[in-house]
């Protein structure tokens, strides 16, 4: 069993002589790159679905994958069951010793001779970076998928720590050009710090329904109404409250529509209570998070994405691939996907009046709805297929591994960070950074 270095040691992370690590050299000779993908919980969100799609599709003769799940619980089982048998999944349940997770991850990196860590998002970046430096042999890349709150995620020491943590990574990319600009601006990073690898959608799986009537019957949806779908966990940044306000403004169009919200409720029922009190005569339905959203896309006519901030919404791509007419806020990567008036409608964020107007137009004008829906799928087929994303990821990984070896810092004290890196592995420091 590998024993992690003493995190308080000032000898720290000396460069390892690769000649003393025959297993690592042997793996290099095989020309297969072993990649570890740390992820929180492996829930049903878009980031996690893209992770599963990537490890299943990247060529096996070039890459070997390990998915390390921090905070494993029963909700992790659904997506884990979709991961190919050639991928190793490491399950780490949530426990009182989660502040030592970086050390456990470092052991995994050593035991599996990992070459590269790809951490998605910022929630596990500090732990993953610490693990890489404890291991001393592999490289690390970070992809940015969007902020967790509309006002940004950084203040005080957090901004400095995350800025320097990102600069330590061997490569960085975002899921859209807008997301790349947002994170560089938020953390005052050089403008060229982030590349772009856009999300992609499987257009052979996400297709229009062959029999929409049968699907609506199975899902207990009305046959004589326009179904508008909003898919995403219920939380302020996703903008569902703005959509509810818009529903109160669409007048008689509301009588023709059923609005379905699907997602995990992170707002303690506040949205449901507001709808019950203020939208008494509107058919609004709240459905728990679904293991597979595909039938709901296929049963719907319209998809509404009212987010206040986005990286590049996987749900938006999936809805367009299923030939839905879409309304999306003009934030993040949405404008990269939706060509306003041609492949969907873009509206300002947090603007219930504009959202209400667009929704009323699509509910009451079937010809426009049909034209936009067909154009939406055509755009996914032409520009956002999953194959492009997989090829871009493979190129990124290959380029990182082709870089000359970089010397690690001498010990844990990083002069640029301005504080001992070991502090990241201290529960009190973690609490202050994540506060």
For each residue, the residues with C-beta under 8 A, 3 or more apart:
1: 107
2: 106 107 110 111
3:
4: 7 103 106 107 134
5: 9 11 12 13 134
6: 9
7: 4 103 134 412 422 425
8: 422
9: 5 6 12 411 412
10: 411 412 413
11: 5 14 411
12: 5 9 409 410 411 412
13: 5 133 134 136 408 409 410 411 412
14: 11 136 408 410
15: 136 407 408
16: 20 21 136 137
17: 20 21
18: 21 24 25 137
19: 25
20: 16 17
21: 16 17 18 24 25 137
22: 25 26
23: 26 27 113
24: 18 21 27 28 113 137
25: 18 19 21 22 28 29
26: 22 23 29 30
27: 23 24 30 32 34 113 115
28: 24 25 31 115
29: 25 26
30: 26 27
31: 28 62
32: 27 61 62 63 64
33: 62 63 64 115 116 397 398 401
34: 27 63 64 65 66 112 113 114 115 116
35: 63 64 65 66 114 115 116 117 118 397
36: 65 66 67 68 105 108 109 112 114 116 117 118 138
37: 51 55 65 66 67 68 117 118 119 120
38: 68 70 105 117 119 124 127 128 131
39: 42 47 48 51 67 68 69 70 120 124
40: 43 69 70 71 121 123 124
41: 48 69 70 71 72 73 75 76
42: 39 48 51 67 69 72 75 76 79 80
43: 40 48 75 76 79 264
44: 48 49 75 78 79 289 290 291
45: 48 49 233
46: 49 50 145 199 313 314 315
47: 39 50 51 120 121 145 314
48: 39 41 42 43 44 45 51 52 79
49: 44 45 46 52 53 79 314
50: 46 47 53 54 120 199 314 389
51: 37 39 42 47 48 54 55 67 120
52: 48 49 55 56 79 82 83
53: 49 50 56 57 202 386
54: 50 51 57 58 389 390 393
55: 37 51 52 58 65 67 83 84 87
56: 52 53 82 83 84 87
57: 53 54 386 390
58: 54 55 62 63 65 390 393 394 397
59: 62 63 394
60: 63 64 86
61: 32
62: 31 32 33 58 59 394 398
63: 32 33 34 35 58 59 60 394 397
64: 32 33 34 35 60 86
65: 34 35 36 37 55 58 86 87 88
66: 34 35 36 37 87 88 89 90 108 112 114
67: 36 37 39 42 51 55 80 83 87 88 89 90
68: 36 37 38 39 90 92 105 108
69: 39 40 41 42 72 76 80 89 90 91 92
70: 38 39 40 41 92 94 98 101 124 127
71: 40 41 92 93 94 98
72: 41 42 69 76 91 92 93 94
73: 41 76 93 94
74: 77
75: 41 42 43 44 78
76: 41 42 43 69 72 73 79 80 91
77: 74 80 81
78: 44 75 81 82 291
79: 42 43 44 48 49 52 76 82 83
80: 42 67 69 76 77 83 89 91
81: 77 78
82: 52 56 78 79
83: 52 55 56 67 79 80 87 89
84: 55 56 87
85:
86: 60 64 65
87: 55 56 65 66 67 83 84
88: 65 66 67 112
89: 66 67 69 80 83
90: 66 67 68 69 108
91: 69 72 76 80
92: 68 69 70 71 72 101 104
93: 71 72 73
94: 70 71 72 73 98
95: 98
96:
97: 100 101
98: 70 71 94 95 101
99: 425 426 427 430
100: 97 103 104 425
101: 70 92 97 98 104 105 127
102: 105 106 126 127 128 130 131 134 424 425
103: 4 7 100 106 107 131 134 425
104: 92 100 101 107 108
105: 36 38 68 101 102 108 109 127 128 131
106: 2 4 102 103 109 110 130 131 132 134 135
107: 1 2 4 103 104 110 111
108: 36 66 68 90 104 105 111 112 114 131
109: 36 105 106 112 114 117 131 132 135 137 138
110: 2 106 107 113 114 135 137
111: 2 107 108
112: 34 36 66 88 108 109
113: 23 24 27 34 110
114: 34 35 36 66 108 109 110 117 135 137 138
115: 27 28 33 34 35 138 139 401
116: 33 34 35 36 138 139 140 141 397 400 401
117: 35 36 37 38 109 114 128 131 132 138 139 140 141
118: 35 36 37 140 141 142 143 397
119: 37 38 124 125 128 129 140 141 142 143
120: 37 39 47 50 51 142 143 145
121: 40 47 124 125 143 144 145
122: 125 142 144 153 162
123: 40 148
124: 38 39 40 70 119 121 127 128
125: 119 121 122 128 129 142 162 165 166
126: 102 129 130 161 162 165 424 430 433
127: 38 70 101 102 105 124 130 131 424 425
128: 38 102 105 117 119 124 125 131 132 140
129: 119 125 126 132 133 140 165 168 169 421 424
130: 102 106 126 127 133 134 421 422 424 425
131: 38 102 103 105 106 108 109 117 127 128 134 135
132: 106 109 117 128 129 135 138 139 140
133: 13 129 130 136 408 409 412 421
134: 4 5 7 13 102 103 106 130 131
135: 106 109 110 114 131 132 138
136: 13 14 15 16 133 408
137: 16 18 21 24 109 110 114
138: 36 109 114 115 116 117 132 135
139: 115 116 117 132 170 400 401 403 406
140: 116 117 118 119 128 129 132 168 169 170
141: 116 117 118 119 169 170 171 172 173 396 397 400
142: 118 119 120 122 125 166 169 171 172
143: 118 119 120 121 172 173 174 175 197
144: 121 122 172 173 174 175 179 180 183 194 311
145: 46 47 120 121 174 175 179 311 312
146: 175 179 309 310 311 312 332
147: 150 152 153 182 186 237 309
148: 123 153 237
149: 152 153 236 237 309
150: 147 236 237 308 309
151:
152: 147 149 155 186
153: 122 147 148 149 158 186
154: 158 159 162 186 187
155: 152 158 159
156: 159 160
157: 160 161 432 433
158: 153 154 155 161 162 433 434
159: 154 155 156 162 163 186 187 188
160: 156 157 163 164 417 418
161: 126 157 158 164 165 417 419 424 433
162: 122 125 126 154 158 159 165 166 187
163: 159 160 166 167 187 188 189
164: 160 161 167 168 414 416 417 418
165: 125 126 129 161 162 168 169 417
166: 125 142 162 163 169 172 187 189 193
167: 163 164 189 193 416
168: 129 140 164 165
169: 129 140 141 142 165 166 172
170: 139 140 141 400 403 406
171: 141 142 195 396 399 400
172: 141 142 143 144 166 169 193 194 195
173: 141 143 144 180 194 195 196 197 396
174: 143 144 145 177 179 180 182 183 194 195 196 197 311
175: 143 144 145 146 179 196 197 198 199 311 312 333
176: 179 180 196 198 311 312 332 333 336
177: 174 180 181 196 333 336
178: 181 182 331 332 333 335 336
179: 144 145 146 174 175 176 182 183 194 310 311 312 332 333
180: 144 173 174 176 177 183 184 193 194 195 196
181: 177 178 184 185
182: 147 174 178 179 185 186 309 332
183: 144 174 179 180 186 187 189 194
184: 180 181 187 188 189 190 191 193 194
185: 181 182 188
186: 147 152 153 154 159 182 183
187: 154 159 162 163 166 183 184
188: 159 163 184 185
189: 163 166 167 183 184 193 194
190: 184 193
191: 184
192:
193: 166 167 172 180 184 189 190
194: 144 172 173 174 179 180 183 184 189
195: 171 172 173 174 180 396
196: 173 174 175 176 177 180
197: 143 173 174 175 389 392 393 396
198: 175 176 312 333 336 384 388 389 392
199: 46 50 175 312 314 317 384 389
200: 317 384 385 386 387 388 389 390
201: 206 314 317 318 320 321 380 384 385 386
202: 53 205 206 321 385 386
203: 206 207 321 377 380 381 385 386
204: 207
205: 202 294
206: 201 202 203 294 297 317 318 321 322 380
207: 203 204 298 321 322 323
208: 298 322 323 377
209: 212 215 298 299 322
210:
211: 214 215
212: 209 215 216 298 299
213: 216 217 223
214: 211 217 218
215: 209 211 212 218 219 221 295 298 299
216: 212 213 219 220 221 222 223 227 299
217: 213 214 220 221 223
218: 214 215 295
219: 215 216 295 296 299
220: 216 217
221: 215 216 217 225 227 258 260 299
222: 216 225 227 258 283
223: 213 216 217
224:
225: 221 222 256 257 258 283
226: 256 257 258 301 302 362 363
227: 216 221 222 257 258 260 299 300 301 302
228: 257 258 259 260 300 301 302 303 304 359 362 363
229: 260 262 296 297 300 302 303 304 319 324
230: 240 243 259 260 261 262 303 304 305 306
231: 261 262 263 293 296 297 303 315 319
232: 238 240 262 263 305 307 313 315
233: 45 238 263 264 265 266 289
234: 238 240 261 263 264 265 266 267 271 286
235: 238 266 267
236: 149 150 239 241 267 308
237: 147 148 149 150 307 308 309
238: 232 233 234 235 263 306 307 308
239: 236 242 243 306 307 308 329 349 350
240: 230 232 234 243 244 261 271 306
241: 236 244 245 271 274
242: 239 245 246 306 308 349 350 351 352 355
243: 230 239 240 246 247 259 304 306 352 355
244: 240 241 247 248 271 274 275 278 279 284
245: 241 242 248 249 352
246: 242 243 249 250 306 352 353 355 356 359
247: 243 244 250 254 259 279 282 284 356 359
248: 244 245 278 279 282
249: 245 246 352 353 356
250: 246 247 253 254 257 356 359 360 363
251: 254 360
252: 255 256
253: 250 256 257 359 360 363 364
254: 247 250 251 257 281 282
255: 252 281
256: 225 226 252 253 363 364
257: 225 226 227 228 250 253 254 282 283 359 363
258: 221 222 225 226 227 228 283 284 285
259: 228 230 243 247 282 283 284 285 304
260: 221 227 228 229 230 285 287 296 300
261: 230 231 234 240 271 284 285 286 287
262: 229 230 231 232 287 288 289 290 293 296
263: 231 232 233 234 238 289
264: 43 233 234 288 289
265: 233 234 268 269 271 272 286 288
266: 233 234 235
267: 234 235 236 270 271
268: 265
269: 265 272 273
270: 267 273 274
271: 234 240 241 244 261 265 267 274 275 286
272: 265 269 275 276 286
273: 269 270 276 277
274: 241 244 270 271 277 278 279
275: 244 271 272 278 279 282 284 286
276: 272 273 279 280
277: 273 274 280
278: 244 248 274 275
279: 244 247 248 274 275 276 282 284
280: 276 277
281: 254 255
282: 247 248 254 257 259 275 279
283: 222 225 257 258 259
284: 244 247 258 259 261 275 279
285: 258 259 260 261
286: 234 261 265 271 272 275
287: 260 261 262 290 296
288: 262 264 265
289: 44 233 262 263 264
290: 44 262 287 293 296
291: 44 78
292: 295
293: 231 262 290 296 297 315 318
294: 205 206 297 298 318 322
295: 215 218 219 292 298 299
296: 219 229 231 260 262 287 290 293 299 300
297: 206 229 231 293 294 300 303 318 319 322 324
298: 207 208 209 212 215 294 295 322
299: 209 212 215 216 219 221 227 295 296
300: 227 228 229 260 296 297 303 319 322 324
301: 226 227 228 324 325 362 369 373
302: 226 227 228 229 324 325 326 327 359 362 363 369
303: 228 229 230 231 297 300 315 316 319 320 324 325 326 327
304: 228 229 230 243 259 326 327 328 355 359
305: 230 232 310 313 315 316 319 326 327 328 329 334
306: 230 238 239 240 242 243 246 327 328 329 349 355
307: 232 237 238 239 310 313 328 329 331 332 334 349
308: 150 236 237 238 239 242 329 331 349 350
309: 146 147 149 150 182 237 331 332 349
310: 146 179 305 307 313 316 329 331 332 333 334
311: 144 145 146 174 175 176 179 332 333
312: 145 146 175 176 179 198 199 316 317 332 333 334 336 337
313: 46 232 305 307 310 316 317 328 332 333 334 337
314: 46 47 49 50 199 201 317 318
315: 46 231 232 293 303 305 318 319
316: 303 305 310 312 313 319 320 326 328 334 337 338
317: 199 200 201 206 312 313 314 320 321 337 380 384
318: 201 206 293 294 297 314 315 321 322
319: 229 231 297 300 303 305 315 316 322 324 326 376
320: 201 303 316 317 323 324 326 337 338 343 344 376 377 379 380 384
321: 201 202 203 206 207 317 318 376 377 380 381 384
322: 206 207 208 209 294 297 298 300 318 319 377
323: 207 208 320 373 374 376 377
324: 229 297 300 301 302 303 319 320 373 376
325: 301 302 303 344 345 362 368 369 370 372 373 376
326: 302 303 304 305 316 319 320 338 343 344 345 372 376
327: 302 303 304 305 306 344 345 346 347 355 358 359 362
328: 304 305 306 307 313 316 334 337 338 344 345 346 347
329: 239 305 306 307 308 310 334 346 347 348 349 350 355
330: 334 335 340 346 347 348 349
331: 178 307 308 309 310 334 349
332: 146 176 178 179 182 307 309 310 311 312 313
333: 175 176 177 178 179 198 310 311 312 313 336 337
334: 305 307 310 312 313 316 328 329 330 331 337 338 346
335: 178 330 338 340 346
336: 176 177 178 198 312 333
337: 312 313 316 317 320 328 333 334 343 344 379 384
338: 316 320 326 328 334 335 343 344 345 346 376
339: 342 343 344 379
340: 330 335 344 345 346
341: 345
342: 339 372 375
343: 320 326 337 338 339 372 375 376 378 379
344: 320 325 326 327 328 337 338 339 340 372 375 376
345: 325 326 327 328 338 340 341 358 361 362 372
346: 327 328 329 330 334 335 338 340
347: 327 328 329 330 351 354 355 358
348: 329 330 351 354
349: 239 242 306 307 308 309 329 330 331
350: 239 242 308 329
351: 242 347 348 354 355
352: 242 243 245 246 249 355 356
353: 246 249 356 357
354: 347 348 351 357 358
355: 242 243 246 304 306 327 329 347 351 352 358 359
356: 246 247 249 250 352 353 359 360
357: 353 354 360 361
358: 327 345 347 354 355 361 362
359: 228 246 247 250 253 257 302 304 327 355 356 362 363
360: 250 251 253 356 357 363 364
361: 345 357 358 364 365 368
362: 226 228 301 302 325 327 345 358 359 365 368 369 372
363: 226 228 250 253 256 257 302 359 360
364: 253 256 360 361
365: 361 362 368 369
366: 369 370
367: 370 371
368: 325 361 362 365 371 372
369: 301 302 325 362 365 366 372 373
370: 325 366 367 373 374
371: 367 368 374 375
372: 325 326 342 343 344 345 362 368 369 375 376
373: 301 323 324 325 369 370 376 377
374: 323 370 371 377 378
375: 342 343 344 371 372 378 379
376: 319 320 321 323 324 325 326 338 343 344 372 373 379 380
377: 203 208 320 321 322 323 373 374 380 381
378: 343 374 375 381 382
379: 320 337 339 343 375 376 382 383 384
380: 201 203 206 317 320 321 376 377 383 384 385
381: 203 321 377 378 385
382: 378 379
383: 379 380 388
384: 198 199 200 201 317 320 321 337 379 380 388
385: 200 201 202 203 380 381 388 389
386: 53 57 200 201 202 203 389 390
387: 200 390 391
388: 198 200 383 384 385 391 392
389: 50 54 197 198 199 200 385 386 392 393
390: 54 57 58 200 386 387 393 394
391: 387 388 394 395
392: 197 198 388 389 395 396
393: 54 58 197 389 390 396 397
394: 58 59 62 63 390 391 397 398
395: 391 392 398 399
396: 141 171 173 195 197 392 393 399 400
397: 33 35 58 63 116 118 141 393 394 400 401
398: 33 62 394 395 401 402
399: 171 395 396 402 403
400: 116 139 141 170 171 396 397 403
401: 33 115 116 139 397 398
402: 398 399
403: 139 170 399 400 406
404:
405:
406: 139 170 403
407: 15
408: 13 14 15 133 136
409: 12 13 133 412 413 414 421
410: 12 13 14
411: 9 10 11 12 13
412: 7 9 10 12 13 133 409 420 421 422
413: 10 409 420 421
414: 164 409 417 418 419 420 421
415: 418
416: 164 167
417: 160 161 164 165 414 421
418: 160 164 414 415
419: 161 414 423
420: 412 413 414 423
421: 129 130 133 409 412 413 414 417 424
422: 7 8 130 412 425 426
423: 419 420 426 429
424: 102 126 127 129 130 161 421 429 430 433
425: 7 99 100 102 103 127 130 422 429 430
426: 99 422 423 429 430
427: 99 430 431
428: 431 432
429: 423 424 425 426 432 433
430: 99 126 424 425 426 427 433 434
431: 427 428 434 435
432: 157 428 429 435
433: 126 157 158 161 424 429 430
434: 158 430 431
435: 431 432
